[in-house]
């Protein structure tokens, strides 16, 4: 049995599966299909095979795919713990399994009991974390595995490395605000883009305040990533993996901001659903790349600490 081949296949399948779950979750929300199966879980309106309505099929398909991907992820976890000698792989697959189960439980609770928008917004955040962990696991068994093991940010100052991890926290906050906009049905609070209701700073009440806060947070985040890229490039050079990851983070955040405008401008048109799915696709890719960037700097920091500890002390 070629264990590395199977580890690679299952890690890739887990990543693709989690990505599909993210997109299907967006489809459920944007089509208002969350109540398509009533308050029954794991059954759909009391049946294993639901009635052939659009909302029930969308909701039940999401549940079915989540179940299948969970089984794939479980098989991946077993393979990693039995046959992989890499500690980071075990951490990634464990994190993926934890957040997958957490988002599944949260999804079930949202169906059975009334749940507030702040809690529902966490559901997408947990799914995004699951995807990020599976992506990092898949990268281990790709050509990026060695760079992740050794790190590629040793030339970065401690301040820049801290800034990278602060950017990850900021990314999660922006994602949460976006999910909160979605689950409060506040998107219509700002008509037009880039202006909000024809004003640079609109009247901040209700849905308008929610959407405008998300827009400002996304803009500030984009500027932050631009400054971070400049700092990383100046310290690590143009060809390093850490610089390339930072560059792609910047490219993806620009595309993400533009796709947010596309979502707003598509309200009321047939391509609104496509715009929403594209928005989810880009934020998933952005968060995944940023997690990879964080891992590169983390491993470098660990290596630096080891070398500093092992270095002989001068009298």
C-alpha positions in Angstrom: 0.0 0.0 0.0 1.4 3.4 -1.1 0.4 5.4 2.0 1.7 8.7 0.7 -0.4 8.4 -2.4 -3.5 7.7 -0.3 -2.7 10.4 2.2 -2.5 12.8 -0.7 -5.7 11.7 -2.3 -7.7 11.8 0.9 -6.3 15.2 1.9 -7.2 16.6 -1.6 -10.7 15.1 -1.4 -11.2 16.6 2.1 -10.2 20.1 0.8 -12.4 19.9 -2.2 -15.3 18.6 -0.1 -14.9 21.4 2.5 -14.8 24.0 -0.3 -18.0 22.5 -1.7 -19.7 22.7 1.7 -18.8 26.4 1.9 -20.4 27.1 -1.5 -23.5 25.0 -0.7 -23.9 26.8 2.6 -24.0 30.1 0.7 -26.5 28.6 -1.7 -28.7 27.6 1.2 -28.6 31.0 2.7 -29.1 33.0 -0.5 -32.0 30.9 -1.6 -33.6 31.0 1.9 -33.6 27.2 2.0 -32.5 26.8 5.6 -36.1 25.9 6.6 -36.5 23.6 3.6 -36.5 20.6 5.9 -38.6 22.1 8.7 -37.3 21.6 12.2 -36.2 17.9 11.6 -32.6 16.8 11.7 -31.0 14.7 10.4 -34.2 13.7 8.6 -35.9 16.2 6.2 -39.6 16.9 7.1 -39.6 13.5 8.8 -38.3 11.5 5.8 -35.0 10.1 4.6 -35.8 11.2 1.0 -37.4 14.7 1.2 -40.2 16.0 -0.9 -39.1 17.3 -4.3 -39.2 21.0 -3.6 -36.4 23.3 -4.4 -35.7 24.4 -0.9 -35.8 20.9 0.6 -33.5 19.5 -2.0 -31.0 22.4 -1.5 -31.0 22.0 2.2 -30.9 18.2 2.3 -28.1 18.1 -0.4 -26.1 20.4 1.8 -26.6 18.1 4.8 -25.8 15.0 2.7 -22.6 16.5 1.3 -21.5 17.5 4.8 -22.0 14.0 6.0 -20.0 12.4 3.1 -17.2 14.9 3.6 -17.1 14.2 7.3 -16.6 10.5 6.6 -13.8 11.3 4.1 -12.2 13.6 6.7 -12.5 10.8 9.3 -10.7 8.4 7.0 -8.1 11.0 6.4 -7.6 11.5 10.1 -7.1 7.8 10.6 -4.6 7.6 7.8 -2.6 10.6 9.0 -2.4 9.3 12.6 -1.4 5.8 11.5 1.0 6.5 8.7 2.2 10.1 8.8 5.2 11.1 10.8 4.5 14.8 10.6 3.1 16.5 13.7 1.8 19.4 11.7 -0.3 17.1 9.6 -1.9 15.7 12.7 -2.6 19.1 14.0 -4.2 20.2 10.7 -6.4 17.1 10.3 -7.5 17.3 14.0 -8.4 21.0 13.6 -10.3 20.2 10.4 -12.3 17.4 12.1 -13.0 19.6 15.2 -14.4 22.5 13.3 -16.3 20.3 10.8 -18.1 18.6 13.7 -18.6 22.0 15.4 -20.2 23.6 12.3 -22.4 20.5 11.8 -23.7 20.7 15.4 -24.3 24.4 15.1 -26.2 23.8 11.8 -28.3 21.1 13.5 -29.1 23.5 16.4 -30.1 26.2 13.9 -32.6 23.9 12.4 -34.1 22.5 15.6 -34.1 25.6 17.7 -34.4 29.3 16.8 -30.9 30.8 16.5 -29.8 34.4 16.4 -27.9 36.0 13.5 -24.7 36.4 15.5 -24.6 32.6 16.2 -25.6 31.8 12.6 -22.7 33.9 11.4 -20.3 31.7 13.4 -21.5 28.7 11.3 -19.8 30.1 8.2 -16.7 31.1 10.2 -16.3 27.5 11.5 -16.7 26.1 8.0 -14.1 28.4 6.7 -11.7 27.3 9.4 -12.3 23.7 8.5 -11.5 24.5 4.9 -8.3 26.3 5.9 -7.1 23.3 7.9 -7.8 20.8 5.1 -6.1 23.1 2.6 -3.0 23.3 4.9 -3.1 19.5 5.1 -3.3 19.1 1.3 -0.4 21.5 0.9 1.8 19.3 3.1 1.4 16.5 0.5 2.0 18.8 -2.4 5.1 20.6 -3.5 4.6 23.1 -0.7 5.2 20.6 2.1 8.9 21.2 2.6 8.5 25.0 2.7 5.8 24.6 5.4 8.1 22.3 7.4 11.1 24.6 7.3 9.4 28.0 7.1 10.4 30.7 4.7 10.1 33.9 6.8 13.4 33.8 8.7 14.4 37.2 7.2 11.2 38.8 8.5 11.4 40.9 11.6 9.4 39.8 14.6 7.1 42.8 14.1 6.2 41.7 10.6 5.5 38.2 11.7 3.2 39.4 14.4 1.5 41.6 11.8 0.9 38.5 9.6 -1.0 36.8 12.4 -2.9 40.0 13.2 -4.0 40.0 9.6 -5.4 36.6 10.0 -7.5 37.7 13.0 -8.6 40.8 11.0 -9.6 38.5 8.1 -11.8 36.5 10.4 -13.5 39.6 11.7 -14.2 40.8 8.2 -15.6 37.4 7.3 -17.8 37.3 10.4 -19.2 40.8 9.6 -19.9 39.6 6.0 -21.7 36.5 7.3 -23.6 38.7 9.8 -24.8 40.9 6.9 -26.0 37.8 5.1 -27.9 36.3 8.1 -29.6 39.6 9.0 -30.7 40.2 5.4 -29.0 43.6 5.6 -27.4 43.7 2.2 -30.0 46.1 0.9 -29.0 48.6 3.6 -26.5 50.1 1.2 -27.8 50.8 -2.3 -25.0 51.4 -4.8 -21.3 50.9 -4.7 -18.7 52.2 -3.8 -21.0 54.9 -2.2 -23.6 53.8 0.2 -27.1 55.2 -0.6 -25.3 58.0 -2.6 -23.2 59.2 0.4 -19.6 58.7 1.5 -20.9 58.3 5.1 -24.6 57.4 5.1 -27.0 57.7 8.0 -25.8 54.8 10.3 -29.0 53.1 11.4 -30.2 49.5 11.1 -29.2 47.5 8.0 -27.3 50.5 6.6 -25.0 50.6 9.7 -24.3 46.8 9.4 -23.4 46.9 5.7 -21.4 50.1 6.0 -19.4 48.7 8.9 -18.5 45.6 6.8 -17.5 47.8 3.8 -15.2 50.0 6.0 -13.7 46.9 7.6 -13.0 45.4 4.2 -11.4 48.6 2.9 -9.2 49.0 6.0 -8.2 45.3 5.7 -7.2 45.8 2.0 -5.0 48.7 2.9 -3.5 46.6 5.8 -2.6 43.8 3.4 -1.0 46.3 0.9 1.3 47.6 3.6 2.0 44.1 4.8 3.0 43.0 1.3 5.4 46.0 1.0 7.0 45.2 4.3 7.4 41.5 3.5 8.8 42.1 0.1 11.3 44.6 1.4 12.6 42.1 4.0 12.3 38.7 2.3 12.8 39.6 -1.4 10.6 39.0 -4.4 11.1 35.3 -4.9 10.5 33.9 -1.5 7.4 31.8 -0.7 6.3 34.2 2.0 6.4 37.1 -0.4 4.5 35.2 -3.0 1.8 34.2 -0.5 1.6 37.8 0.6 1.2 38.9 -3.0 -1.6 36.5 -3.6 -3.3 37.6 -0.4 -3.2 41.2 -1.7 -4.6 40.2 -5.2 -7.4 38.1 -3.7 -8.5 40.8 -1.2 -8.7 43.3 -4.1 -10.8 40.8 -6.1 -12.9 40.1 -2.9 -13.7 43.8 -2.5 -14.6 44.1 -6.1 -16.8 41.0 -5.9 -18.6 42.6 -2.9 -19.4 45.6 -5.1 -20.6 43.1 -7.8 -22.9 41.5 -5.2 -24.4 44.8 -4.3 -24.9 45.9 -7.9 -26.5 42.6 -8.8 -29.3 42.8 -6.3 -32.6 42.3 -8.2 -30.9 40.7 -11.2 -30.7 37.0 -12.3 -27.0 36.9 -11.7 -27.2 37.8 -8.0 -26.8 34.2 -6.9 -23.7 33.8 -9.1 -22.2 37.0 -7.6 -22.8 35.7 -4.1 -21.2 32.4 -4.8 -18.2 34.1 -6.4 -17.9 36.3 -3.3 -17.7 33.1 -1.1 -15.3 31.4 -3.4 -12.8 34.4 -3.2 -13.0 34.8 0.5 -12.3 31.1 0.9 -9.2 31.3 -1.3 -8.1 34.4 0.5 -8.4 33.0 4.0 -6.6 29.8 2.9 -3.7 31.6 1.3 -3.4 33.8 4.4 -3.3 30.7 6.7 -0.5 29.3 4.5 1.3 32.7 4.9 0.9 32.4 8.7 2.3 28.9 8.8 5.4 30.0 6.8 6.1 32.7 9.4 5.3 30.5 12.3 7.7 27.7 11.4 10.4 30.3 10.8 9.8 31.8 14.2 10.1 28.3 15.8 13.4 27.7 13.9 14.7 31.0 15.0 13.9 30.3 18.7 15.6 26.9 18.5 18.7 28.4 16.9 18.8 31.2 19.5 18.5 28.7 22.3 21.2 26.4 20.9 23.7 29.2 20.1 26.6 29.4 22.6 26.4 32.3 25.0 29.3 34.7 25.0 31.0 35.4 28.4 
